[in-house]
Amino acid sequence: MKKVLLIFILAWSFSSMQAQNFNQLDQFLQTLFDHDKIMGNLTITKDGNEIYNKSVGYQYINKKESKLIAKNSKFRIGSITKTYTAVMIFQLVDEGKIKLDETLSNYFPQIPGSEKISIANLLDHSSGLFNIAADDNFNEQVETTREQMLTMMSKHKPDFKAGSKNDYSNTNYVLLGYILEDIENASYSQVLNKKIVKKLGLKNTYFGSEINISDNECYSYYYEDDGSLHQANQAILTIPGGAGGIVSNPSEIVVFLNALFNGKLMSEKSFKIMTTIKDEYGSGILSAKKKGMTIFAHNGTIDFFKSMYIYIPEHKIALALNTNALDYGLMPIMFNAISAIKGEDLNIPSFNTVALSKAELNKYVGVYESNELPFNLVFKTDGKVLKGAPEGSDLKVLKATEKDEFVLESLGVTLNFNLESKTLLFMQPGESPKTLTKIN
């Protein structure tokens, strides 16, 4: 998740919440499903009470049968696991079993630089440890023991000095999962069950293993260009462990979030440390703030499961989305969900496409600026498609939906060009339209 994406949400104000617009949210999710863009579940709570739950698609599909996703369907939640792991580490801090300034060398001295890396550095991704998921030999679908993982980690020197900056690394949370097991002398699964699941009375949250569809667990799928679904291979969850091994669903993720933000899982002191933000990073949680409103969030991807949660403390609103097939952006879905909470009209895509010639595409090439945006937008073409992005960023392929209109589905962005006036209208859910002028 990039900080710039959170900022778009944070410009919103909830000062005048209107009647909730959940009929349009239903329509939006159904439209995505009808156009082969999503299967999953979205749940929203306000003040701890569920105000919305919607499922679309199938828990599994095979030649003999299929089963629709329901409220109790369960998904692998990927890196959202990191928030749970961080909570359990802070619980150990409260119990006096570990200190945040302890060094990693107390547990795994074979890791290069471990004598200078603290538990706090692991929690907020400031350790500098190489992201083990980027190792050429890392494969979540091949059985790998803890010893083999540690050996793999030990081959990489730190990428930067601990505490000098924050940079996301799965290694941090794999190691924190191991530390939890060693301190508690129990498996991660047992620690999770004792410290979170039983405390909150959760029924559908646990450390996962091989997917069991008879127990309401979902398979994950990916879409081909023709919209056809294909079942994905499964990761062995003991490999990501504390970085990505939990199974849950939106209905229980929001219970967890409400408990976390209402002081039910750790001391006030530990919670303050966990939610202290530096360059969008807290400890096991991401955040940004603008115009006095703070949003906490985390996303997760494993196999082809994609998930995200958002918590807005000022309004005690929690949203959780789990998908087992997705060909659309997580962020625009969450944008529209928040718009629905506020009673605003939603941006429901049409998914029309039009073919444009090289000459037609060339008309949109150029650089556009606006005083309302902190960046210029750049557009180029290879003669087949139009590509665009903020200046200095990697160009993204834009889909032509009608004359002078393009969309970037992954962010929910719509771009309307006015070739005569040399202007561009930039639109995104939850934001007022911005007008840019061509300068080159």
Solvent accessible surface area in square Angstrom, and as a share of the most:
residue,aa,sasa,rsa
1,M,47,0.21
2,K,140,0.59
3,K,81,0.34
4,V,69,0.39
5,L,27,0.13
6,L,0,0.00
7,I,63,0.32
8,F,26,0.11
9,I,0,0.00
10,L,0,0.00
11,A,28,0.22
12,W,11,0.04
13,S,67,0.44
14,F,9,0.04
15,S,103,0.67
16,S,85,0.55
17,M,66,0.30
18,Q,116,0.52
19,A,88,0.68
20,Q,83,0.37
21,N,29,0.15
22,F,33,0.14
23,N,129,0.66
24,Q,49,0.22
25,L,0,0.00
26,D,49,0.26
27,Q,100,0.45
28,F,0,0.00
29,L,3,0.02
30,Q,69,0.30
31,T,21,0.12
32,L,0,0.00
33,F,54,0.23
34,D,88,0.46
35,H,81,0.36
36,D,60,0.31
37,K,23,0.10
38,I,1,0.01
39,M,1,0.00
40,G,2,0.02
41,N,2,0.01
42,L,1,0.01
43,T,0,0.00
44,I,0,0.00
45,T,6,0.03
46,K,48,0.20
47,D,82,0.42
48,G,43,0.41
49,N,99,0.51
50,E,79,0.35
51,I,51,0.26
52,Y,16,0.06
53,N,45,0.23
54,K,47,0.20
55,S,31,0.20
56,V,10,0.06
57,G,5,0.05
58,Y,65,0.25
59,Q,1,0.00
60,Y,17,0.07
61,I,64,0.32
62,N,70,0.36
63,K,213,0.90
64,K,194,0.82
65,E,98,0.44
66,S,55,0.36
67,K,80,0.34
68,L,114,0.57
69,I,10,0.05
70,A,46,0.35
71,K,99,0.42
72,N,71,0.36
73,S,1,0.01
74,K,8,0.04
75,F,1,0.01
76,R,7,0.02
77,I,1,0.00
78,G,1,0.01
79,S,17,0.11
80,I,0,0.00
81,T,0,0.00
82,K,0,0.00
83,T,0,0.00
84,Y,1,0.00
85,T,0,0.00
86,A,0,0.00
87,V,0,0.00
88,M,0,0.00
89,I,0,0.00
90,F,0,0.00
91,Q,7,0.03
92,L,0,0.00
93,V,36,0.21
94,D,64,0.33
95,E,87,0.39
96,G,65,0.63
97,K,96,0.41
98,I,3,0.01
99,K,136,0.58
100,L,31,0.16
101,D,112,0.58
102,E,38,0.17
103,T,38,0.22
104,L,0,0.00
105,S,31,0.20
106,N,97,0.50
107,Y,49,0.19
108,F,9,0.04
109,P,93,0.58
110,Q,90,0.40
111,I,2,0.01
112,P,36,0.23
113,G,24,0.23
114,S,1,0.01
115,E,102,0.46
116,K,151,0.64
117,I,2,0.01
118,S,19,0.12
119,I,0,0.00
120,A,36,0.28
121,N,23,0.12
122,L,0,0.00
123,L,1,0.01
124,D,36,0.18
125,H,4,0.02
126,S,6,0.04
127,S,1,0.01
128,G,3,0.03
129,L,10,0.05
130,F,48,0.20
131,N,42,0.21
132,I,1,0.01
133,A,46,0.35
134,A,66,0.51
135,D,15,0.08
136,D,147,0.76
137,N,113,0.58
138,F,37,0.15
139,N,72,0.37
140,E,46,0.21
141,Q,90,0.40
142,V,86,0.49
143,E,119,0.53
144,T,20,0.12
145,T,67,0.39
146,R,66,0.24
147,E,115,0.51
148,Q,97,0.43
149,M,1,0.01
150,L,14,0.07
151,T,75,0.44
152,M,25,0.11
153,M,8,0.04
154,S,32,0.20
155,K,147,0.62
156,H,44,0.20
157,K,167,0.71
158,P,49,0.31
159,D,90,0.47
160,F,34,0.14
161,K,160,0.68
162,A,26,0.20
163,G,37,0.35
164,S,67,0.43
165,K,103,0.43
166,N,17,0.09
167,D,74,0.38
168,Y,69,0.26
169,S,3,0.02
170,N,33,0.17
171,T,3,0.02
172,N,0,0.00
173,Y,0,0.00
174,V,4,0.02
175,L,0,0.00
176,L,0,0.00
177,G,3,0.03
178,Y,17,0.06
179,I,0,0.00
180,L,0,0.00
181,E,42,0.19
182,D,71,0.37
183,I,44,0.22
184,E,30,0.13
185,N,139,0.71
186,A,31,0.24
187,S,48,0.31
188,Y,7,0.03
189,S,47,0.30
190,Q,109,0.48
191,V,3,0.02
192,L,1,0.00
193,N,58,0.30
194,K,123,0.52
195,K,8,0.04
196,I,0,0.00
197,V,12,0.07
198,K,148,0.63
199,K,121,0.51
200,L,37,0.18
201,G,48,0.46
202,L,13,0.07
203,K,166,0.70
204,N,30,0.15
205,T,4,0.02
206,Y,60,0.23
207,F,32,0.13
208,G,5,0.05
209,S,82,0.53
210,E,138,0.62
211,I,16,0.08
212,N,70,0.36
213,I,40,0.20
214,S,101,0.65
215,D,62,0.32
216,N,37,0.19
217,E,14,0.06
218,C,2,0.01
219,Y,43,0.16
220,S,4,0.02
221,Y,7,0.03
222,Y,75,0.28
223,Y,33,0.13
224,E,78,0.35
225,D,159,0.82
226,D,117,0.61
227,G,18,0.18
228,S,44,0.28
229,L,53,0.27
230,H,72,0.32
231,Q,89,0.40
232,A,10,0.08
233,N,107,0.55
234,Q,52,0.23
235,A,4,0.03
236,I,49,0.25
237,L,4,0.02
238,T,81,0.47
239,I,1,0.00
240,P,10,0.06
241,G,9,0.09
242,G,2,0.02
243,A,2,0.02
244,G,4,0.03
245,G,0,0.00
246,I,0,0.00
247,V,5,0.03
248,S,0,0.00
249,N,1,0.01
250,P,0,0.00
251,S,19,0.12
252,E,17,0.08
253,I,0,0.00
254,V,3,0.01
255,V,63,0.36
256,F,0,0.00
257,L,0,0.00
258,N,18,0.09
259,A,5,0.04
260,L,1,0.01
261,F,30,0.12
262,N,71,0.37
263,G,56,0.54
264,K,140,0.59
265,L,6,0.03
266,M,20,0.09
267,S,45,0.29
268,E,153,0.69
269,K,154,0.65
270,S,3,0.02
271,F,46,0.19
272,K,147,0.62
273,I,67,0.34
274,M,0,0.00
275,T,22,0.13
276,T,86,0.50
277,I,60,0.30
278,K,112,0.47
279,D,85,0.44
280,E,18,0.08
281,Y,25,0.09
282,G,2,0.02
283,S,9,0.06
284,G,1,0.01
285,I,2,0.01
286,L,7,0.03
287,S,1,0.01
288,A,11,0.09
289,K,139,0.59
290,K,81,0.34
291,K,158,0.67
292,G,55,0.53
293,M,13,0.06
294,T,21,0.12
295,I,0,0.00
296,F,16,0.07
297,A,0,0.00
298,H,2,0.01
299,N,40,0.20
300,G,3,0.03
301,T,80,0.46
302,I,8,0.04
303,D,32,0.17
304,F,92,0.38
305,F,1,0.01
306,K,62,0.26
307,S,1,0.00
308,M,2,0.01
309,Y,1,0.00
310,I,0,0.00
311,Y,3,0.01
312,I,0,0.00
313,P,44,0.28
314,E,88,0.39
315,H,44,0.19
316,K,97,0.41
317,I,0,0.00
318,A,0,0.00
319,L,0,0.00
320,A,0,0.00
321,L,2,0.01
322,N,0,0.00
323,T,0,0.00
324,N,0,0.00
325,A,0,0.00
326,L,20,0.10
327,D,71,0.37
328,Y,23,0.09
329,G,7,0.07
330,L,24,0.12
331,M,11,0.05
332,P,0,0.00
333,I,0,0.00
334,M,0,0.00
335,F,0,0.00
336,N,1,0.01
337,A,0,0.00
338,I,0,0.00
339,S,3,0.02
340,A,0,0.00
341,I,0,0.00
342,K,19,0.08
343,G,18,0.18
344,E,57,0.26
345,D,118,0.61
346,L,19,0.10
347,N,58,0.30
348,I,49,0.25
349,P,28,0.18
350,S,66,0.43
351,F,28,0.12
352,N,82,0.42
353,T,91,0.53
354,V,62,0.36
355,A,103,0.80
356,L,40,0.20
357,S,57,0.37
358,K,127,0.54
359,A,69,0.54
360,E,70,0.31
361,L,4,0.02
362,N,73,0.37
363,K,116,0.49
364,Y,9,0.03
365,V,50,0.28
366,G,9,0.09
367,V,22,0.13
368,Y,3,0.01
369,E,78,0.35
370,S,19,0.12
371,N,168,0.86
372,E,103,0.46
373,L,20,0.10
374,P,125,0.79
375,F,40,0.17
376,N,40,0.20
377,L,9,0.04
378,V,20,0.11
379,F,3,0.01
380,K,111,0.47
381,T,34,0.20
382,D,87,0.45
383,G,15,0.15
384,K,169,0.72
385,V,50,0.29
386,L,1,0.00
387,K,62,0.26
388,G,4,0.04
389,A,8,0.06
390,P,49,0.31
391,E,102,0.46
392,G,88,0.84
393,S,60,0.39
394,D,115,0.59
395,L,60,0.30
396,K,104,0.44
397,V,85,0.49
398,L,8,0.04
399,K,62,0.26
400,A,13,0.10
401,T,7,0.04
402,E,90,0.40
403,K,160,0.68
404,D,27,0.14
405,E,34,0.15
406,F,2,0.01
407,V,26,0.15
408,L,28,0.14
409,E,32,0.14
410,S,59,0.38
411,L,44,0.22
412,G,6,0.06
413,V,10,0.06
414,T,18,0.10
415,L,5,0.03
416,N,45,0.23
417,F,9,0.04
418,N,74,0.38
419,L,62,0.31
420,E,169,0.76
421,S,60,0.39
422,K,122,0.52
423,T,32,0.18
424,L,2,0.01
425,L,60,0.30
426,F,14,0.06
427,M,52,0.23
428,Q,8,0.03
429,P,8,0.05
430,G,25,0.24
431,E,40,0.18
432,S,75,0.48
433,P,72,0.45
434,K,25,0.10
435,T,73,0.43
436,L,0,0.00
437,T,66,0.39
438,K,61,0.26
439,I,89,0.45
440,N,124,0.63
